[in-house]
Amino acid sequence: MAKVMAVNAGSSSLKFKLYEMPEEKVLCSGNAERIGHEDAIFGMKWGEESEKKILPILDHARAVELVVQAMLEKGIVKDMNEIVAVGHRIVQGGKYFSHSELFNKDTEDKIESLIPLAPLHNKAHLVGFRAFKQILPDVTNVAVFDTAFHQTMEPEDYVFPIPYELTEKYDCRRYGAHGTSHKYLAEMGAKYLPGVAHPRIISCHIGSGASITAIKDGKCVATSMGLTPLGGIMMGTRTGDLDPSVMNYLCKCTGKSVEEMYQMFNKQSGFLGVSGISNDSRDVLKAVDEGNKRAILANKIFIRRIADYIGQYFVRLGGADLIIFSAGIGENSARTREEVCDAIGTAMNVVIDKELNASIRSKEALISKPESAIKVAIIPTDEEVMIARDTYSFYKKDK
């Protein structure tokens, strides 16, 4: 048995889970929010207990110190040497990483070089890694990349139709995201397809950030997010796919710079931009029920974009055996699942049990009826356990 930590560091946050491996038993979990502020929030759960407190957390190093102190104070670990490895979620691995990798100087340098492709994410991940390295200098550190699962795409699926020298010189191509989640969903979804020689799965990771992936034989064939997480379907604050001329046109109309417009596309668009109400789908759906026309439009666009990608990937895979709904909206919004399945139902002969679907929230279930040509499942994602598995695997190799 060994204790392994899975870490997801954001620009102002630090999420963590501590596992007993290989049993995959969660010993504790928690997060630090509003890092850099005097009124930051630190919370942790262990067993049936939990606590949350507001206190100054001025940097990630202090957040890591709080994590360590809390584990010792609560008796979750008697000595920090019990933690043998730490796995770090890294959003962007570029062309360099098709699998998880040990953190060394080369890995660190490559992650740093990719900051322009994920400026809010990669930089924060490195800050988190360095903070843990400072507090726990002797543990095995592993980088687990969101983009790694998508490295199996063929060039015709990841190359953009721009002058090819730009693709080569600047590594400008489709990388995707949420790969750790899609890999987990593919593995978990396989049990619904016994006897299927070459399983074809369309996994829908639908949350505030959302992506859809076509998977065949357990490998990514195509994915909706692009060079950055801005591409693909509409999201909480992101546009998803756009006619590229929208950027040029709106910059001319508004006088905003390319950078200002890019930030608008990332942070003020999607559900928030169209509805004018919120980036949270729950708030938008409430407004839909109240008859708000912009909320109704936002929801219709969201459903249409998801359905369009599922249809596209149905063609790309030559059919489909299983559609999976996951992440915050996919796991919890029965209404969204039903509306998506209604949108694709006639063309793809998808039939779900609407009563069963309406009763499911944040738990695994097969919601398609026997007569459905494609099985439909809800599978709560677990990126942290995938991080822990890869990290534990590297730790074992070291021993």
MIRO-867505 format. One record per residue (C-alpha): residue in three letters; chain; x, y, z. Coordinates in steps of 0.2 Angstrom, whole numbers, plus 5000, padded with zeros to 4 digits. Example, Ala and Ser with C-alpha at 12.3 -4.5 7.8 and 13.67 -1.06 7.14 Angstrom:
# residues 2
residuo, cadena, px, py, pz
ALA, A, 5062, 4978, 5039 $
SER, A, 5068, 4995, 5036 $
END
This chain:
# residues 399
residuo, cadena, px, py, pz
MET, A, 5000, 5000, 5000 $
ALA, A, 5006, 5018, 4996 $
LYS, A, 4998, 5035, 4998 $
VAL, A, 4998, 5045, 4982 $
MET, A, 4991, 5063, 4980 $
ALA, A, 4982, 5069, 4964 $
VAL, A, 4984, 5088, 4962 $
ASN, A, 4975, 5101, 4951 $
ALA, A, 4983, 5118, 4953 $
GLY, A, 4974, 5133, 4945 $
SER, A, 4979, 5151, 4944 $
SER, A, 4970, 5155, 4961 $
SER, A, 4966, 5137, 4967 $
LEU, A, 4973, 5121, 4972 $
LYS, A, 4962, 5105, 4972 $
PHE, A, 4969, 5088, 4979 $
LYS, A, 4964, 5070, 4984 $
LEU, A, 4975, 5058, 4994 $
TYR, A, 4973, 5040, 4989 $
GLU, A, 4978, 5023, 4997 $
MET, A, 4985, 5014, 4982 $
PRO, A, 4982, 5002, 4973 $
GLU, A, 4966, 5000, 4982 $
GLU, A, 4961, 5018, 4976 $
LYS, A, 4953, 5022, 4992 $
VAL, A, 4951, 5041, 4995 $
LEU, A, 4958, 5046, 5012 $
CYS, A, 4954, 5064, 5010 $
SER, A, 4950, 5078, 4997 $
GLY, A, 4949, 5097, 4997 $
ASN, A, 4954, 5113, 4989 $
ALA, A, 4961, 5130, 4992 $
GLU, A, 4951, 5144, 4983 $
ARG, A, 4955, 5163, 4981 $
ILE, A, 4974, 5160, 4983 $
GLY, A, 4982, 5177, 4984 $
HIS, A, 4969, 5185, 4995 $
GLU, A, 4967, 5188, 5013 $
ASP, A, 4950, 5180, 5013 $
ALA, A, 4955, 5164, 5004 $
ILE, A, 4945, 5148, 5008 $
PHE, A, 4952, 5131, 5013 $
GLY, A, 4941, 5116, 5014 $
MET, A, 4945, 5097, 5017 $
LYS, A, 4934, 5081, 5019 $
TRP, A, 4940, 5065, 5027 $
GLY, A, 4929, 5050, 5031 $
GLU, A, 4912, 5057, 5037 $
GLU, A, 4920, 5074, 5043 $
SER, A, 4924, 5090, 5034 $
GLU, A, 4929, 5108, 5038 $
LYS, A, 4930, 5124, 5029 $
LYS, A, 4939, 5140, 5035 $
ILE, A, 4943, 5158, 5028 $
LEU, A, 4960, 5164, 5031 $
PRO, A, 4975, 5172, 5021 $
ILE, A, 4983, 5161, 5008 $
LEU, A, 4994, 5173, 4999 $
ASP, A, 5003, 5160, 4987 $
HIS, A, 5002, 5142, 4982 $
ALA, A, 5017, 5137, 4993 $
ARG, A, 5006, 5142, 5008 $
ALA, A, 4991, 5132, 5001 $
VAL, A, 5002, 5117, 5001 $
GLU, A, 5008, 5120, 5019 $
LEU, A, 4990, 5121, 5024 $
VAL, A, 4986, 5104, 5015 $
VAL, A, 5001, 5096, 5024 $
GLN, A, 4997, 5103, 5041 $
ALA, A, 4979, 5098, 5040 $
MET, A, 4983, 5080, 5035 $
LEU, A, 4995, 5079, 5050 $
GLU, A, 4983, 5087, 5062 $
LYS, A, 4968, 5076, 5057 $
GLY, A, 4979, 5060, 5058 $
ILE, A, 4976, 5056, 5040 $
VAL, A, 4995, 5054, 5039 $
LYS, A, 5007, 5052, 5054 $
ASP, A, 5022, 5058, 5044 $
MET, A, 5022, 5066, 5027 $
ASN, A, 5035, 5053, 5021 $
GLU, A, 5020, 5042, 5020 $
ILE, A, 5016, 5051, 5004 $
VAL, A, 5026, 5043, 4991 $
ALA, A, 5021, 5052, 4975 $
VAL, A, 5011, 5067, 4969 $
GLY, A, 5003, 5067, 4952 $
HIS, A, 4999, 5084, 4944 $
ARG, A, 4986, 5088, 4931 $
ILE, A, 4994, 5098, 4916 $
VAL, A, 4981, 5105, 4904 $
GLN, A, 4993, 5107, 4889 $
GLY, A, 5007, 5094, 4884 $
GLY, A, 5008, 5100, 4866 $
LYS, A, 5016, 5088, 4853 $
TYR, A, 5028, 5082, 4866 $
PHE, A, 5018, 5070, 4877 $
SER, A, 5007, 5056, 4872 $
HIS, A, 5007, 5049, 4890 $
SER, A, 5010, 5054, 4908 $
GLU, A, 5029, 5058, 4912 $
LEU, A, 5040, 5060, 4927 $
PHE, A, 5043, 5078, 4932 $
ASN, A, 5061, 5082, 4928 $
LYS, A, 5070, 5097, 4921 $
ASP, A, 5066, 5092, 4903 $
THR, A, 5047, 5089, 4907 $
GLU, A, 5047, 5106, 4917 $
ASP, A, 5055, 5116, 4903 $
LYS, A, 5043, 5109, 4890 $
ILE, A, 5028, 5112, 4900 $
GLU, A, 5034, 5130, 4903 $
SER, A, 5037, 5132, 4884 $
LEU, A, 5019, 5128, 4881 $
ILE, A, 5012, 5142, 4892 $
PRO, A, 5007, 5152, 4877 $
LEU, A, 4994, 5138, 4872 $
ALA, A, 4987, 5138, 4890 $
PRO, A, 4992, 5153, 4899 $
LEU, A, 4980, 5152, 4913 $
HIS, A, 4983, 5133, 4916 $
ASN, A, 5001, 5128, 4912 $
LYS, A, 5009, 5142, 4922 $
ALA, A, 4998, 5138, 4937 $
HIS, A, 5001, 5120, 4936 $
LEU, A, 5020, 5123, 4937 $
VAL, A, 5017, 5135, 4952 $
GLY, A, 5008, 5120, 4960 $
PHE, A, 5022, 5108, 4956 $
ARG, A, 5036, 5119, 4962 $
ALA, A, 5026, 5122, 4979 $
PHE, A, 5025, 5103, 4982 $
LYS, A, 5043, 5101, 4977 $
GLN, A, 5048, 5113, 4990 $
ILE, A, 5038, 5105, 5004 $
LEU, A, 5040, 5087, 4999 $
PRO, A, 5057, 5087, 4990 $
ASP, A, 5059, 5068, 4989 $
VAL, A, 5043, 5062, 4982 $
THR, A, 5040, 5056, 4965 $
ASN, A, 5031, 5069, 4955 $
VAL, A, 5022, 5065, 4939 $
ALA, A, 5014, 5076, 4925 $
VAL, A, 4997, 5069, 4919 $
PHE, A, 4992, 5078, 4903 $
ASP, A, 4975, 5083, 4897 $
THR, A, 4981, 5082, 4879 $
ALA, A, 4990, 5066, 4880 $
PHE, A, 4974, 5055, 4876 $
HIS, A, 4971, 5065, 4860 $
GLN, A, 4989, 5062, 4853 $
THR, A, 4982, 5046, 4843 $
MET, A, 4972, 5057, 4831 $
GLU, A, 4977, 5056, 4813 $
PRO, A, 4985, 5072, 4804 $
GLU, A, 4969, 5075, 4795 $
ASP, A, 4960, 5076, 4811 $
TYR, A, 4972, 5088, 4820 $
VAL, A, 4980, 5099, 4806 $
PHE, A, 4971, 5115, 4803 $
PRO, A, 4970, 5121, 4784 $
ILE, A, 4982, 5135, 4786 $
PRO, A, 4998, 5138, 4777 $
TYR, A, 5007, 5122, 4782 $
GLU, A, 5024, 5130, 4786 $
LEU, A, 5014, 5139, 4801 $
THR, A, 5008, 5122, 4807 $
GLU, A, 5026, 5116, 4807 $
LYS, A, 5035, 5131, 4813 $
TYR, A, 5023, 5136, 4827 $
ASP, A, 5015, 5118, 4831 $
CYS, A, 4998, 5126, 4828 $
ARG, A, 4986, 5112, 4827 $
ARG, A, 4972, 5103, 4837 $
TYR, A, 4977, 5097, 4854 $
GLY, A, 4960, 5095, 4863 $
ALA, A, 4958, 5095, 4881 $
HIS, A, 4949, 5084, 4895 $
GLY, A, 4959, 5069, 4889 $
THR, A, 4961, 5062, 4906 $
SER, A, 4942, 5062, 4908 $
HIS, A, 4939, 5055, 4891 $
LYS, A, 4951, 5041, 4894 $
TYR, A, 4942, 5036, 4910 $
LEU, A, 4925, 5037, 4902 $
ALA, A, 4931, 5025, 4888 $
GLU, A, 4938, 5013, 4900 $
MET, A, 4922, 5013, 4911 $
GLY, A, 4911, 5013, 4896 $
ALA, A, 4919, 4997, 4889 $
LYS, A, 4909, 4986, 4901 $
TYR, A, 4893, 4991, 4892 $
LEU, A, 4899, 4984, 4876 $
PRO, A, 4903, 4965, 4880 $
GLY, A, 4907, 4956, 4864 $
VAL, A, 4909, 4972, 4853 $
ALA, A, 4926, 4969, 4844 $
HIS, A, 4929, 4987, 4840 $
PRO, A, 4919, 4998, 4852 $
ARG, A, 4915, 5015, 4845 $
ILE, A, 4911, 5028, 4859 $
ILE, A, 4906, 5046, 4859 $
SER, A, 4910, 5053, 4876 $
CYS, A, 4902, 5070, 4881 $
HIS, A, 4912, 5079, 4895 $
ILE, A, 4899, 5093, 4897 $
GLY, A, 4902, 5105, 4911 $
SER, A, 4906, 5124, 4911 $
GLY, A, 4920, 5119, 4900 $
ALA, A, 4915, 5105, 4888 $
SER, A, 4922, 5094, 4875 $
ILE, A, 4916, 5079, 4865 $
THR, A, 4927, 5065, 4859 $
ALA, A, 4926, 5051, 4846 $
ILE, A, 4934, 5035, 4853 $
LYS, A, 4937, 5019, 4844 $
ASP, A, 4946, 5004, 4851 $
GLY, A, 4949, 5014, 4867 $
LYS, A, 4959, 5027, 4857 $
CYS, A, 4954, 5045, 4853 $
VAL, A, 4950, 5047, 4834 $
ALA, A, 4944, 5066, 4835 $
THR, A, 4940, 5079, 4848 $
SER, A, 4930, 5095, 4848 $
MET, A, 4942, 5107, 4857 $
GLY, A, 4956, 5114, 4846 $
LEU, A, 4972, 5123, 4848 $
THR, A, 4966, 5129, 4865 $
PRO, A, 4950, 5125, 4876 $
LEU, A, 4941, 5139, 4867 $
GLY, A, 4936, 5128, 4852 $
GLY, A, 4922, 5115, 4850 $
ILE, A, 4904, 5117, 4857 $
MET, A, 4898, 5132, 4866 $
MET, A, 4902, 5133, 4885 $
GLY, A, 4899, 5143, 4900 $
THR, A, 4909, 5158, 4895 $
ARG, A, 4917, 5152, 4879 $
THR, A, 4911, 5153, 4861 $
GLY, A, 4916, 5136, 4855 $
ASP, A, 4919, 5136, 4836 $
LEU, A, 4917, 5152, 4826 $
ASP, A, 4919, 5158, 4808 $
PRO, A, 4937, 5165, 4810 $
SER, A, 4932, 5181, 4802 $
VAL, A, 4921, 5186, 4817 $
MET, A, 4937, 5191, 4826 $
ASN, A, 4943, 5203, 4812 $
TYR, A, 4925, 5210, 4810 $
LEU, A, 4921, 5213, 4828 $
CYS, A, 4939, 5221, 4831 $
LYS, A, 4935, 5233, 4817 $
CYS, A, 4917, 5237, 4823 $
THR, A, 4922, 5239, 4842 $
GLY, A, 4939, 5246, 4841 $
LYS, A, 4945, 5232, 4853 $
SER, A, 4962, 5224, 4851 $
VAL, A, 4964, 5206, 4846 $
GLU, A, 4969, 5202, 4864 $
GLU, A, 4953, 5210, 4871 $
MET, A, 4942, 5201, 4859 $
TYR, A, 4950, 5185, 4862 $
GLN, A, 4947, 5187, 4881 $
MET, A, 4929, 5191, 4877 $
PHE, A, 4927, 5175, 4867 $
ASN, A, 4935, 5166, 4882 $
LYS, A, 4927, 5174, 4897 $
GLN, A, 4911, 5184, 4892 $
SER, A, 4903, 5173, 4878 $
GLY, A, 4894, 5156, 4878 $
PHE, A, 4879, 5154, 4890 $
LEU, A, 4884, 5171, 4899 $
GLY, A, 4886, 5181, 4882 $
VAL, A, 4870, 5174, 4874 $
SER, A, 4858, 5174, 4889 $
GLY, A, 4865, 5189, 4898 $
ILE, A, 4861, 5180, 4914 $
SER, A, 4874, 5168, 4919 $
ASN, A, 4888, 5156, 4914 $
ASP, A, 4879, 5143, 4925 $
SER, A, 4867, 5132, 4915 $
ARG, A, 4856, 5130, 4930 $
ASP, A, 4853, 5148, 4930 $
VAL, A, 4850, 5149, 4912 $
LEU, A, 4837, 5134, 4912 $
LYS, A, 4828, 5143, 4926 $
ALA, A, 4826, 5158, 4915 $
VAL, A, 4821, 5147, 4901 $
ASP, A, 4806, 5141, 4912 $
GLU, A, 4802, 5159, 4915 $
GLY, A, 4801, 5162, 4897 $
ASN, A, 4817, 5173, 4895 $
LYS, A, 4820, 5173, 4876 $
ARG, A, 4838, 5175, 4877 $
ALA, A, 4840, 5161, 4889 $
ILE, A, 4829, 5150, 4878 $
LEU, A, 4841, 5154, 4863 $
ALA, A, 4856, 5151, 4873 $
ASN, A, 4850, 5134, 4878 $
LYS, A, 4845, 5130, 4860 $
ILE, A, 4862, 5134, 4854 $
PHE, A, 4870, 5123, 4867 $
ILE, A, 4859, 5108, 4863 $
ARG, A, 4861, 5111, 4844 $
ARG, A, 4880, 5111, 4845 $
ILE, A, 4881, 5096, 4856 $
ALA, A, 4870, 5086, 4844 $
ASP, A, 4880, 5092, 4829 $
TYR, A, 4896, 5086, 4836 $
ILE, A, 4888, 5069, 4841 $
GLY, A, 4881, 5067, 4823 $
GLN, A, 4898, 5072, 4816 $
TYR, A, 4907, 5059, 4826 $
PHE, A, 4894, 5046, 4822 $
VAL, A, 4899, 5048, 4804 $
ARG, A, 4918, 5049, 4808 $
LEU, A, 4917, 5032, 4818 $
GLY, A, 4906, 5024, 4805 $
GLY, A, 4892, 5022, 4818 $
ALA, A, 4892, 5022, 4837 $
ASP, A, 4889, 5009, 4850 $
LEU, A, 4889, 5020, 4866 $
ILE, A, 4886, 5038, 4870 $
ILE, A, 4892, 5044, 4887 $
PHE, A, 4886, 5059, 4897 $
SER, A, 4898, 5066, 4910 $
ALA, A, 4905, 5081, 4920 $
GLY, A, 4894, 5094, 4929 $
ILE, A, 4880, 5096, 4917 $
GLY, A, 4881, 5079, 4909 $
GLU, A, 4880, 5070, 4926 $
ASN, A, 4867, 5081, 4934 $
SER, A, 4855, 5089, 4921 $
ALA, A, 4842, 5076, 4915 $
ARG, A, 4834, 5090, 4905 $
THR, A, 4850, 5093, 4895 $
ARG, A, 4853, 5074, 4892 $
GLU, A, 4835, 5072, 4886 $
GLU, A, 4835, 5087, 4875 $
VAL, A, 4851, 5081, 4866 $
CYS, A, 4845, 5064, 4864 $
ASP, A, 4829, 5071, 4857 $
ALA, A, 4839, 5081, 4845 $
ILE, A, 4849, 5066, 4838 $
GLY, A, 4835, 5053, 4841 $
THR, A, 4827, 5052, 4824 $
ALA, A, 4843, 5052, 4814 $
MET, A, 4852, 5040, 4825 $
ASN, A, 4838, 5030, 4832 $
VAL, A, 4842, 5034, 4849 $
VAL, A, 4829, 5030, 4862 $
ILE, A, 4831, 5034, 4881 $
ASP, A, 4820, 5029, 4896 $
LYS, A, 4815, 5047, 4900 $
GLU, A, 4808, 5042, 4917 $
LEU, A, 4824, 5034, 4922 $
ASN, A, 4834, 5048, 4915 $
ALA, A, 4824, 5061, 4925 $
SER, A, 4828, 5051, 4941 $
ILE, A, 4847, 5050, 4939 $
ARG, A, 4858, 5063, 4946 $
SER, A, 4877, 5061, 4948 $
LYS, A, 4878, 5042, 4947 $
GLU, A, 4881, 5029, 4934 $
ALA, A, 4867, 5022, 4924 $
LEU, A, 4862, 5015, 4907 $
ILE, A, 4847, 5026, 4902 $
SER, A, 4844, 5020, 4884 $
LYS, A, 4830, 5008, 4880 $
PRO, A, 4833, 4990, 4873 $
GLU, A, 4827, 4996, 4856 $
SER, A, 4839, 5010, 4855 $
ALA, A, 4852, 5008, 4841 $
ILE, A, 4865, 5016, 4852 $
LYS, A, 4867, 5013, 4871 $
VAL, A, 4867, 5029, 4881 $
ALA, A, 4875, 5030, 4898 $
ILE, A, 4878, 5042, 4912 $
ILE, A, 4896, 5040, 4919 $
PRO, A, 4902, 5052, 4932 $
THR, A, 4920, 5056, 4928 $
ASP, A, 4935, 5054, 4939 $
GLU, A, 4950, 5063, 4933 $
GLU, A, 4959, 5062, 4950 $
VAL, A, 4959, 5043, 4950 $
MET, A, 4967, 5042, 4933 $
ILE, A, 4980, 5054, 4939 $
ALA, A, 4983, 5043, 4954 $
ARG, A, 4984, 5027, 4944 $
ASP, A, 4997, 5034, 4932 $
THR, A, 5007, 5042, 4947 $
TYR, A, 5007, 5025, 4956 $
SER, A, 5012, 5016, 4941 $
PHE, A, 5028, 5028, 4939 $
TYR, A, 5031, 5026, 4958 $
LYS, A, 5031, 5007, 4956 $
LYS, A, 5043, 5008, 4941 $
ASP, A, 5055, 5018, 4952 $
LYS, A, 5055, 5004, 4965 $
END
